[in-house]
Amino acid sequence: MSEEQSNLPILPSLTGERLYLRLTVADDIATTYHWTLQSEPQSLSCRPFVVKTPEEAAESFAKLERSVDRMQLIAILKDSGMPVARLTYFDLNQQNRSAELGLIVDPKGRRRGYGTEALQILIKYLFSQRALNKVYAQTAACNQPTIDLLEKLGFKKDADLRDHYFIDGSWYNGYIYSLLLSDLDT
């Protein structure tokens, strides 16, 4: 981790038991881009995936305009300072008080609870600090680990989008899951 990355501010509301979240910088994209390539990129989004070099991915990220309706964060292990996940919230809708979530976990760190803890931190922040009522996520029907993660966190399946993902020559439905602020009270 570069000195610039380690000196970025951390909000107390973005810390958990084992990790903390901070704003992503272009260097983070360059050093974690291989996570996407090691995953099934088409299952991560129904939008077209364009293969880039890590440097091109970092450059594209750096050109994104900062906006209030989108934020990309990186989850860092407290004990080692190593990144273990990238999270995004986007399409923040102030009127409806909702936002969509995205997550990718380092393939070497999957099934260790990092994605669960990172999403819990982000969800708590969005509900308590951004006053959202709903967060939601979309995934391919064939992405069972993500479905399991969302259901573990209390998300409910809202929609089944027929033939929404085209992966390796086959069509898969897309699922939309949501979590309401009121779901946390139950």
C-alpha positions in Angstrom: 0.0 0.0 0.0 1.4 3.4 -0.9 1.9 6.1 1.6 -0.8 8.2 -0.1 -3.3 5.3 0.3 -2.5 4.8 4.0 -2.9 8.5 4.8 -6.4 8.7 3.5 -9.0 9.7 6.1 -11.2 7.0 7.6 -14.6 7.9 9.0 -15.4 6.2 12.3 -18.7 5.1 10.8 -16.8 3.0 8.2 -15.0 0.7 10.6 -15.9 -2.8 11.6 -14.4 -5.6 13.7 -11.7 -6.7 11.2 -11.7 -4.1 8.4 -12.5 -0.6 7.5 -13.7 1.2 4.4 -12.1 4.2 2.8 -12.5 6.0 -0.5 -11.0 4.2 -3.5 -8.2 5.9 -5.4 -6.9 5.0 -8.9 -4.0 3.0 -7.5 -6.5 0.8 -5.7 -8.1 0.0 -9.0 -4.8 -0.8 -10.6 -3.8 -3.2 -7.8 -7.2 -5.0 -7.5 -8.3 -5.1 -11.1 -7.2 -8.7 -11.4 -10.0 -9.6 -9.0 -12.4 -8.8 -11.8 -10.5 -10.8 -14.3 -10.2 -13.8 -12.0 -14.0 -13.7 -11.4 -16.6 -14.3 -14.0 -16.9 -10.6 -15.2 -20.1 -11.1 -17.0 -21.8 -12.4 -13.8 -20.8 -9.3 -11.9 -22.9 -7.0 -14.1 -25.5 -7.2 -16.8 -23.7 -4.4 -18.5 -21.0 -5.1 -21.2 -17.6 -5.8 -19.8 -14.5 -4.4 -21.6 -11.2 -6.0 -20.8 -8.6 -3.4 -19.9 -5.1 -3.4 -18.5 -4.9 -2.5 -14.8 -3.4 0.9 -15.8 -6.3 1.6 -18.2 -8.8 0.6 -15.5 -7.2 3.0 -13.1 -7.1 5.8 -15.7 -10.8 5.2 -16.4 -11.6 5.4 -12.7 -9.6 8.6 -12.3 -11.6 10.2 -15.1 -14.9 9.5 -13.4 -16.5 12.6 -12.1 -17.1 12.6 -8.3 -20.8 12.8 -7.6 -23.1 12.5 -4.6 -25.0 9.7 -6.2 -22.0 7.3 -6.5 -19.1 6.3 -4.2 -16.5 3.5 -4.5 -14.9 2.3 -1.4 -12.2 -0.3 -0.6 -12.3 -2.6 2.3 -8.9 -2.9 4.1 -7.9 -5.4 6.8 -7.1 -3.6 10.0 -4.3 -5.9 11.0 -2.4 -6.1 7.7 -3.5 -3.1 5.7 -4.3 -5.4 2.8 -7.3 -4.7 0.5 -9.9 -7.5 0.5 -12.9 -6.0 -1.3 -14.2 -3.1 -3.4 -17.7 -1.8 -2.8 -19.8 0.7 -4.7 -23.0 2.4 -4.2 -24.5 4.1 -7.2 -27.8 5.4 -8.6 -28.4 7.0 -5.3 -31.9 8.4 -5.4 -32.5 11.1 -2.8 -36.3 11.3 -3.5 -36.8 7.6 -3.0 -33.9 7.3 -0.5 -32.4 4.3 -2.3 -29.2 3.2 -3.8 -27.8 0.1 -5.7 -24.8 -1.7 -4.3 -22.0 -3.5 -5.9 -19.3 -5.7 -4.4 -16.2 -7.7 -5.5 -14.1 -9.6 -3.0 -10.5 -10.7 -3.6 -10.8 -14.3 -4.9 -8.2 -15.4 -2.4 -10.2 -14.0 0.5 -13.7 -15.3 -0.4 -15.7 -17.4 2.1 -13.9 -15.6 5.0 -16.7 -13.1 5.8 -15.0 -10.1 4.3 -17.8 -9.3 1.9 -20.4 -9.8 4.7 -18.6 -7.4 7.0 -17.9 -4.8 4.3 -21.5 -4.7 3.2 -22.7 -4.5 6.8 -20.5 -1.5 7.3 -21.6 0.2 4.1 -25.3 -0.6 4.7 -25.1 0.8 8.2 -23.5 4.0 6.8 -26.1 4.4 4.1 -29.0 3.9 6.5 -27.7 6.0 9.4 -25.6 8.7 7.7 -27.2 9.1 4.2 -30.8 8.5 5.6 -31.6 5.8 3.0 -34.7 3.6 3.3 -33.6 1.0 0.8 -30.5 -0.6 -0.7 -30.6 -3.1 -3.5 -28.4 -5.3 -5.6 -28.7 -7.2 -8.8 -27.0 -10.5 -9.6 -27.2 -13.3 -12.1 -29.2 -16.4 -11.1 -26.1 -18.5 -11.6 -24.2 -16.4 -9.0 -25.0 -18.5 -6.0 -22.3 -17.1 -3.7 -23.8 -13.5 -4.1 -27.3 -14.8 -3.6 -26.3 -16.6 -0.4 -24.5 -13.4 0.8 -27.5 -11.2 0.2 -29.9 -13.5 1.8 -27.6 -13.9 4.8 -27.7 -10.2 5.2 -31.5 -10.2 5.2 -32.1 -9.0 1.6 -35.4 -10.2 0.0 -35.8 -11.1 -3.6 -37.9 -8.4 -5.3 -37.7 -9.3 -9.0 -36.7 -12.1 -11.4 -35.6 -10.5 -14.7 -35.9 -13.2 -17.4 -32.9 -13.9 -19.6 -31.1 -10.8 -18.3 -27.5 -12.1 -18.4 -25.7 -13.7 -21.3 -22.8 -15.7 -19.9 -20.6 -18.1 -21.9 -23.3 -18.6 -24.5 -26.2 -19.2 -22.1 -29.0 -17.0 -20.8 -29.5 -16.5 -17.1 -32.2 -14.7 -15.2 -31.3 -11.6 -13.2 -32.4 -11.3 -9.6 -32.9 -8.0 -7.8 -32.6 -8.1 -4.0 -33.4 -5.3 -1.6 -33.0 -4.5 2.1 -35.2 -1.9 3.7 -34.4 0.0 6.8 -37.4 -1.5 8.5 -36.0 -5.0 7.8 -33.3 -4.3 10.3 -35.8 -3.7 13.0 -37.2 -7.2 12.7 
